[in-house]
């Protein structure tokens, strides 16, 4: 489960002159961002997360990010958007440029966990379906049930018939999560591949923000 909403949305409202950074992030990245912050003792990075289920409605992401930027630009000198394009068709990047805030580079989180350049080299993986730690944990809530597979398993061929394998990009080395990921692949009828990616470009992007101040 994610931390409660207060933990995610009320961390460190600070005076604009303090030099703190507000991270406006996807809720699906909450655990990873908090882990990176703790590991590096980046206490000057504050975190505000938008609902993870916005990924089910990518057309809503840009407006939600814009509202968050306007809300926090009076309290923080620096803001950083911890989203990639995430299905917005370039609209989020254009909006961030208009607002004068930076964002994580890449088409989606699967690319920056693996490293954008490394991911881009996998042209042959157009038929791969990706899961991260978060999506393995929330497979039923974010994939199985929203797609109706819990009631209509026959939809599997229509929804996943063009996929050939499930790639689990692991941020942590957790045998229990790996077993669950294997089960997800089996339920979808896909071959299984495990890759330990760690935090990839997410860690370096946060490092740049932490050191900029």
C-alpha positions as CSV (number, residue, x, y, z in Angstrom):
1,X,0.0,0.0,0.0
2,X,1.0,3.6,-0.5
3,X,1.6,5.9,2.4
4,X,-1.6,7.8,3.4
5,X,-2.5,10.9,1.5
6,X,-1.3,13.3,4.2
7,X,2.1,11.8,4.2
8,X,2.3,12.2,0.4
9,X,0.8,15.6,0.0
10,X,1.8,17.6,3.1
11,X,5.6,17.0,3.3
12,X,7.5,20.2,4.1
13,X,5.5,23.2,3.0
14,X,8.4,25.7,3.3
15,X,9.2,29.4,2.7
16,X,10.1,30.1,-0.9
17,X,13.5,31.5,0.2
18,X,14.5,28.3,1.9
19,X,16.0,26.7,-1.2
20,X,13.9,23.6,-0.8
21,X,12.7,21.6,-3.8
22,X,9.1,20.4,-4.2
23,X,8.9,17.1,-6.1
24,X,5.5,16.8,-7.9
25,X,5.4,13.1,-8.5
26,X,3.3,10.2,-9.7
27,X,1.9,8.3,-6.7
28,X,3.3,5.1,-8.3
29,X,6.8,6.4,-7.6
30,X,6.2,7.3,-4.0
31,X,8.0,4.4,-2.3
32,X,11.0,4.7,-4.7
33,X,11.4,8.5,-4.2
34,X,11.1,8.2,-0.4
35,X,13.7,5.4,-0.4
36,X,16.1,7.5,-2.5
37,X,15.6,10.5,-0.2
38,X,16.3,8.4,2.9
39,X,19.3,6.7,1.4
40,X,20.9,10.0,0.5
41,X,19.6,12.1,3.4
42,X,18.1,14.6,1.0
43,X,15.8,16.1,3.6
44,X,15.5,19.3,1.6
45,X,13.5,17.5,-1.1
46,X,9.8,17.7,-0.3
47,X,7.3,15.4,-1.9
48,X,3.8,15.9,-3.2
49,X,2.3,12.9,-5.0
50,X,-0.7,12.9,-7.4
51,X,-2.9,9.8,-7.5
52,X,-1.2,6.8,-9.1
53,X,-4.4,5.9,-10.9
54,X,-4.1,8.9,-13.2
55,X,-2.1,6.5,-15.4
56,X,-5.5,5.0,-16.2
57,X,-6.5,8.4,-17.5
58,X,-3.4,9.9,-19.0
59,X,-5.4,12.8,-20.6
60,X,-5.8,14.1,-17.0
61,X,-2.2,14.1,-16.0
62,X,-1.2,17.4,-17.6
63,X,-4.0,19.4,-15.9
64,X,-3.3,17.8,-12.6
65,X,0.4,18.6,-12.8
66,X,-0.3,22.2,-13.8
67,X,-2.6,22.6,-10.8
68,X,0.0,21.2,-8.5
69,X,2.7,23.6,-9.9
70,X,0.5,26.6,-9.3
71,X,-0.3,25.4,-5.8
72,X,3.3,25.0,-4.7
73,X,5.2,27.7,-6.7
74,X,4.6,30.2,-3.9
75,X,6.1,28.0,-1.2
76,X,9.1,26.5,-3.0
77,X,11.8,28.2,-5.1
78,X,12.3,25.1,-7.1
79,X,9.8,22.5,-8.4
80,X,10.6,19.3,-10.3
81,X,8.0,17.1,-12.0
82,X,8.7,13.4,-11.5
83,X,6.7,12.2,-14.4
84,X,7.9,11.1,-17.9
85,X,5.6,11.7,-20.8
86,X,3.3,8.9,-19.5
87,X,0.9,8.8,-22.4
88,X,0.3,12.5,-22.6
89,X,1.5,12.7,-26.2
90,X,4.0,15.5,-25.5
91,X,1.4,17.7,-23.7
92,X,3.0,17.3,-20.3
93,X,6.5,18.3,-21.6
94,X,5.0,21.3,-23.4
95,X,3.1,22.4,-20.3
96,X,6.2,22.1,-18.1
97,X,8.2,24.2,-20.6
98,X,5.4,26.8,-20.5
99,X,5.4,26.8,-16.7
100,X,9.2,26.9,-16.5
101,X,9.7,23.7,-14.5
102,X,11.8,20.7,-15.3
103,X,10.6,17.1,-15.6
104,X,12.1,13.6,-15.9
105,X,13.2,12.7,-19.4
106,X,11.8,9.7,-21.2
107,X,8.5,8.3,-22.6
108,X,7.5,6.6,-19.3
109,X,8.8,5.2,-16.0
110,X,9.8,1.9,-17.6
111,X,12.3,3.8,-19.7
112,X,13.9,5.8,-16.8
113,X,14.1,2.8,-14.4
114,X,16.1,0.9,-17.0
115,X,17.9,4.0,-18.2
116,X,16.4,5.9,-21.2
117,X,19.3,5.2,-23.5
118,X,19.4,1.5,-22.6
119,X,15.6,1.2,-23.0
120,X,15.7,3.0,-26.4
121,X,18.1,0.3,-27.7
122,X,15.4,-2.4,-27.1
123,X,13.7,-1.8,-30.4
124,X,12.8,-5.5,-30.6
125,X,10.8,-5.3,-27.4
126,X,7.7,-3.7,-28.9
127,X,5.8,-6.8,-27.8
128,X,7.0,-6.7,-24.2
129,X,4.7,-5.8,-21.3
130,X,6.5,-4.1,-18.3
131,X,6.0,-4.2,-14.6
132,X,7.8,-2.4,-11.9
133,X,7.8,-3.2,-8.1
134,X,4.7,-1.0,-7.7
135,X,2.8,-2.6,-10.5
136,X,3.7,-6.1,-9.3
137,X,2.3,-5.2,-5.9
138,X,-0.8,-3.5,-7.4
139,X,-1.3,-5.9,-10.4
140,X,-4.9,-6.7,-9.5
141,X,-5.9,-3.1,-8.7
142,X,-4.2,-1.5,-11.7
143,X,-4.3,-4.1,-14.4
144,X,-6.4,-7.2,-13.8
145,X,-9.6,-5.6,-12.5
146,X,-9.6,-2.3,-14.5
147,X,-9.3,-4.3,-17.7
148,X,-12.1,-6.6,-16.6
149,X,-10.0,-9.8,-16.7
150,X,-11.3,-10.8,-13.2
151,X,-14.8,-11.2,-14.7
152,X,-14.0,-11.9,-18.3
153,X,-10.8,-13.8,-18.7
154,X,-11.6,-14.3,-22.4
155,X,-10.6,-10.7,-22.9
156,X,-7.0,-11.8,-22.4
157,X,-6.4,-12.6,-26.1
158,X,-7.9,-9.3,-27.2
159,X,-5.9,-7.2,-24.7
160,X,-2.6,-9.1,-24.6
161,X,-2.6,-11.2,-27.7
162,X,0.1,-9.1,-29.3
163,X,2.4,-9.3,-26.4
164,X,5.0,-12.1,-26.1
165,X,6.6,-11.6,-22.7
166,X,6.3,-9.8,-19.4
167,X,9.5,-8.0,-18.3
168,X,9.7,-7.3,-14.5
169,X,12.0,-4.3,-13.9
170,X,12.8,-4.8,-10.3
171,X,13.8,-1.8,-8.2
172,X,14.5,-4.0,-5.2
173,X,15.8,-7.5,-4.9
174,X,12.8,-9.2,-3.3
175,X,12.2,-12.9,-3.9
176,X,8.5,-12.6,-2.9
177,X,7.9,-9.9,-5.5
178,X,9.7,-12.0,-8.2
179,X,7.4,-14.9,-7.5
180,X,4.4,-12.6,-7.7
181,X,5.7,-11.2,-11.0
182,X,6.1,-14.8,-12.4
183,X,2.5,-15.4,-11.4
184,X,1.4,-12.2,-13.2
185,X,3.1,-13.5,-16.4
186,X,1.5,-16.9,-16.1
187,X,-2.0,-15.3,-15.6
188,X,-1.4,-13.2,-18.8
189,X,-0.1,-16.2,-20.7
190,X,3.3,-14.5,-21.4
191,X,6.9,-15.5,-21.1
192,X,8.7,-14.1,-18.1
193,X,11.9,-12.1,-17.9
194,X,13.5,-10.5,-14.8
195,X,15.7,-7.5,-14.8
196,X,17.1,-5.8,-11.8
197,X,17.2,-2.1,-12.7
198,X,17.4,-0.4,-9.4
199,X,16.3,3.2,-9.5
200,X,18.0,3.9,-12.9
201,X,17.7,7.5,-14.2
202,X,15.2,8.4,-11.4
203,X,18.1,8.4,-8.9
204,X,20.3,10.6,-11.1
205,X,17.4,13.0,-11.8
206,X,16.7,13.5,-8.1
207,X,20.5,13.8,-7.4
208,X,20.6,16.7,-9.9
209,X,17.8,18.4,-8.1
210,X,19.3,17.8,-4.7
211,X,22.7,19.2,-5.7
212,X,21.3,22.1,-7.7
213,X,20.2,23.8,-4.4
